[in-house]
């Protein structure tokens, strides 16, 4: 059905919807979803429905005729439809319906987007410069916006985020007095911990003005100005040498065409015997960086403009081509699913304040995005890897111990 649906008389429209739902029920079986029009007329795919979609405009019906995460997500963000309940429950129900409607492996092929300094900076601003107060309401107290590390399912988010930072700093064997560069430092939690607990001399860089200001403030409050420097700087402009380099949740912005140059830059900033760790999201499909059922289209439009996710195979290939030897790979996919469960719960619990800060549309974007990511990581649509690497030469090969025991001591 095309856009002429908006001009159809009410009784004709209702007849077509009834036919569509009857077709879906016959083809797919029952699903616990009901749709309610603005006039109160209801259509159900199964009884009793666990999810009620309230249609606020005829424009939403166009999207409903060809449902996807992109079309339904757009309708929700634009206020064309609403629902009741927790967004994570709603996403789970919709994803179950879409998985029966479409083949699960119907993903787009890799699409490489243009990346320039100006575009990358604008993309970072779009995603991170919403408001520090916005993020503060659903992140942990240290404002760590990346996958936590749960030693137990009962760990609090605060505890798991500190464990993640320590896990990273232990992996790179950070020692007192060493120079550490954190690429994409966020609000400064990692460099603060590295200076305070490990005695390192740290530089954190970000392209987000609000992150820069808040991280700089936190360094001052902690009295660590002599060991921590926060810069508003592109990683390509860093020239000093660092003993250790971390990059946490940043390389997703680099672009598939620029991965090798990105890792060559890390190689150039490391001395012989230096160690780097890259922590980032990857695709689980070697032939696509998209989430299934149109999820990638929604993210590109509303959340991460120009973001691109490589498969772990491509990531390791590009690191090797840049002269880095992979020493350790750890999959933290399940940890990110758990992290996102915490974030979505906090987001739901602070809905009124978040809507006031960000506005209704941006609130809806983030509500859908966080719940979708929680589902995506839990169901292997996307993954998360930490990779420890050093220079691929004879001297650097002995920078790390023979076993992984040191990471957990």
SVG drawing of the C-alpha trace seen along z (x, -y; Angstrom):
<svg xmlns="http://www.w3.org/2000/svg" viewBox="-17 -23 81 43">
<polyline fill="none" stroke="black" stroke-width="0.4" points="0.0,0.0 1.5,-3.4 0.9,-6.9 -2.6,-7.0 -3.5,-5.2 -3.7,-8.6 -6.5,-9.7 -8.7,-6.6 -12.1,-6.9 -12.2,-5.5 -14.3,-2.4 -12.1,-1.5 -8.9,-1.9 -10.3,0.3 -11.3,3.0 -7.7,3.0 -6.2,3.2 -8.5,6.1 -7.4,7.9 -3.7,7.3 -4.0,8.5 -5.9,11.6 -3.2,12.3 -0.4,12.0 -2.3,14.3 -2.7,16.9 0.9,16.7 2.7,16.1 0.4,17.4 -0.6,15.3 1.6,12.6 0.7,10.7 0.3,7.4 -2.7,5.2 -3.1,1.9 -5.6,-0.8 -6.6,-3.6 -7.2,-7.2 -11.0,-6.4 -10.7,-3.5 -11.0,-0.7 -8.7,2.2 -7.0,4.9 -5.2,7.8 -2.6,10.4 -3.2,12.4 -5.1,12.5 -4.4,11.3 -2.0,8.7 1.1,7.9 1.8,4.9 -0.7,2.2 0.4,-0.2 -1.7,-3.4 -1.8,-4.9 -1.9,-8.7 -1.9,-9.5 -2.6,-7.9 1.0,-8.5 1.9,-5.8 -0.2,-3.3 2.0,-3.6 4.9,-2.5 2.9,0.3 2.1,1.8 5.8,2.6 6.9,3.0 10.6,2.8 12.6,1.5 13.3,-1.6 9.7,-2.2 8.2,-1.5 11.0,-3.3 10.6,-6.3 6.8,-6.4 7.5,-6.3 10.2,-9.0 8.0,-11.3 5.1,-10.8 2.9,-9.0 2.5,-6.0 2.8,-5.3 2.6,-2.2 2.3,-1.4 4.9,0.3 8.6,0.7 10.4,0.1 12.5,3.2 9.4,5.4 7.9,3.6 11.1,4.1 11.2,7.8 7.7,8.3 8.2,6.4 11.5,8.1 9.7,11.5 7.1,10.5 9.6,9.2 11.7,12.4 8.7,14.4 7.9,12.0 11.4,11.8 14.4,14.0 16.8,13.3 19.8,13.0 18.3,10.3 20.9,7.6 22.3,5.0 25.8,5.4 28.6,3.3 28.0,-0.4 31.0,-2.6 30.3,-6.2 32.3,-9.4 34.4,-10.4 36.1,-13.8 37.3,-15.7 34.3,-18.1 31.8,-15.2 33.3,-13.2 33.3,-16.2 29.6,-16.9 28.7,-13.3 30.3,-13.3 28.5,-16.5 25.2,-15.0 25.6,-12.0 27.5,-13.2 26.6,-16.8 23.0,-16.3 23.6,-17.4 25.8,-16.2 22.7,-16.2 21.0,-13.9 23.6,-11.2 24.1,-11.7 20.5,-10.4 21.1,-6.9 24.8,-6.3 26.7,-5.3 28.1,-7.9 31.4,-8.0 29.5,-8.5 31.1,-5.6 29.4,-5.3 30.7,-1.9 30.3,1.8 30.8,2.7 32.4,5.8 30.3,8.0 32.1,10.6 28.7,11.5 25.2,11.0 24.5,9.3 27.1,6.6 25.8,3.0 26.4,0.9 28.8,-1.3 30.8,1.7 30.9,3.3 32.1,0.1 35.0,-0.3 35.8,3.4 35.8,2.7 38.3,-0.1 40.6,1.9 40.3,4.8 41.5,2.7 44.4,1.1 45.5,4.5 45.4,5.9 47.9,3.3 50.0,3.7 49.9,0.0 52.6,-1.0 53.4,-4.1 55.0,-6.9 54.0,-5.5 52.4,-7.8 48.9,-6.7 46.8,-8.1 43.0,-7.5 41.5,-8.0 37.8,-9.1 38.1,-9.7 34.4,-10.5 33.9,-12.1 37.3,-11.1 36.7,-8.1 39.5,-5.9 42.2,-8.5 41.2,-9.5 41.4,-5.9 44.7,-5.4 46.3,-8.4 44.8,-7.9 45.2,-4.1 48.0,-3.2 50.1,-6.4 50.2,-6.9 50.6,-10.3 47.5,-10.5 46.2,-12.4 42.5,-12.0 41.2,-13.3 37.7,-13.9 35.9,-15.8 32.9,-16.5 32.9,-20.0 30.6,-19.0 32.7,-15.9 35.9,-18.0 34.4,-20.5 33.1,-18.0 36.2,-15.7 38.4,-18.8 36.3,-19.8 36.5,-16.3 40.3,-16.3 40.5,-19.6 38.1,-18.4 40.2,-15.3 43.4,-17.4 45.1,-15.4 46.0,-18.3 49.7,-17.3 49.0,-13.7 45.9,-14.2 45.4,-16.4 42.1,-16.5 42.3,-17.8 39.7,-18.7 41.6,-17.0 41.4,-14.7 43.4,-11.5 45.0,-12.3 46.7,-15.4 48.4,-13.7 52.2,-13.6 53.7,-12.5 54.8,-9.0 52.9,-7.0 53.8,-3.8 50.2,-2.6 47.2,-3.5 43.5,-2.8 40.5,-3.4 37.1,-2.5 34.0,-2.8 35.5,-5.2 36.6,-3.4 33.0,-2.9 33.3,-6.5 36.4,-5.9 34.9,-4.4 35.6,-1.1 37.8,-2.8 39.9,-4.4 40.5,-1.5 44.0,-0.8 45.1,-4.4 43.6,-4.6 45.6,-1.6 48.7,-2.9 48.4,-6.1 48.3,-4.0 51.3,-2.1 53.2,-5.4 52.4,-6.7 53.6,-3.5 57.3,-3.0 58.9,0.4 57.4,2.6 54.3,0.3 50.8,1.9 47.5,0.8 43.9,1.9 40.9,1.3 37.5,1.8 34.6,1.5 31.4,2.8 31.5,5.1 29.1,6.6 28.4,10.4 27.8,10.7 31.0,10.8 29.2,9.4 27.3,6.5 27.7,3.9 23.9,3.5 21.6,4.8 18.7,6.9 15.2,5.7 16.2,2.1 17.8,1.4 20.9,0.0 18.8,-2.5 17.3,-3.9 20.6,-4.2 22.3,-6.0 19.4,-8.4 18.8,-9.3 21.7,-8.2 25.1,-7.5 25.4,-9.4 28.3,-7.9 29.0,-5.2 30.3,-1.9 30.8,1.5 33.4,4.0 33.3,7.7 36.0,9.0 37.7,10.6 38.1,7.3 39.2,5.6 42.0,8.1 43.0,7.9 43.3,4.1 45.3,4.1 47.7,6.6 48.1,4.7 48.9,1.6 51.8,3.4 50.1,4.4 50.2,8.0 47.1,9.2 48.0,10.6 44.6,11.1 40.9,11.0 38.0,11.1 34.3,11.1 32.2,9.0 28.9,9.2 26.9,10.6 28.4,8.0 27.1,5.2 23.6,6.8 23.7,6.6 25.0,3.0 22.2,2.0 19.6,3.6 20.8,1.3 20.8,-1.7 17.3,-1.1 15.9,-0.6 17.4,-3.8 16.2,-5.6 12.6,-4.4 12.8,-5.3 13.9,-8.9 11.6,-9.4 10.0,-12.7 13.3,-14.4 15.0,-13.1 12.1,-14.3 12.4,-17.8 16.1,-17.9 16.2,-16.5 12.8,-17.2 10.2,-14.7 11.7,-13.6 15.2,-13.1 13.9,-11.3 12.0,-8.9 15.1,-8.4 17.3,-7.4 14.5,-5.3 14.2,-3.2 17.9,-3.1 19.0,-1.8 16.2,0.9 17.1,1.9 20.8,2.3 20.0,4.3 18.1,6.7 20.7,6.7 23.6,7.7 21.5,10.3 20.5,11.9 23.9,11.7 23.0,9.0 26.1,7.1 29.1,7.9 31.8,6.2 35.5,7.1 38.5,6.0 41.7,6.5 45.2,6.2 48.0,5.5 51.6,4.4 54.0,3.7 54.6,6.8 58.4,6.9 60.8,9.1 61.3,6.7 57.6,5.8 56.6,9.5 57.9,9.8 56.0,6.8 53.3,9.1 53.6,12.2 53.3,15.7 49.9,16.3 46.7,14.3 47.0,14.9 48.3,11.4 45.0,9.9 43.1,11.3 45.7,11.0"/>
</svg>
